[in-house]
Amino acid sequence: MLDAFLVPANSIVAAKGDGEALEISGAVSRVFLLTLSITSVVEQEAIDVFVYTSVDGTAWETKAIAGMEQKFYPGEYPLWVDLSEKPDAKFVRAHWDVYRWGRGSTAPQFQISVRLRELSQEALREAAAAAPGG
């Protein structure tokens, strides 16, 4: 089961950027749980996190396959990433944009990590059974 960081724990993010490419071709499932962990922020700032796919790890799709709503506070934020409709995707990477406004320094600073975990077929079946109408 794939379990890796797209952005390593305790990474300091002060400008928009991209994480390293992660090969997912060996994953049995095409469904993943992405977790954004924000451990430190300054006031009046926001971060957007997106997931992009690639067939070769160098040329990336122009449209993100998944993205989180803006986050402003420390915490852990999960996102279900389903790549079932992207069978040719062999790599993923995280991209982030950061914003800061208000008085004082306008430089944003977040301490984050982005973790990607493959969901097992058993976990997917359990989730489907627990879902309304499942």
Order of alpha helices (4+ residues) and beta strands (2+ residues): beta-beta-beta-beta-beta-beta-beta-beta-beta-alpha
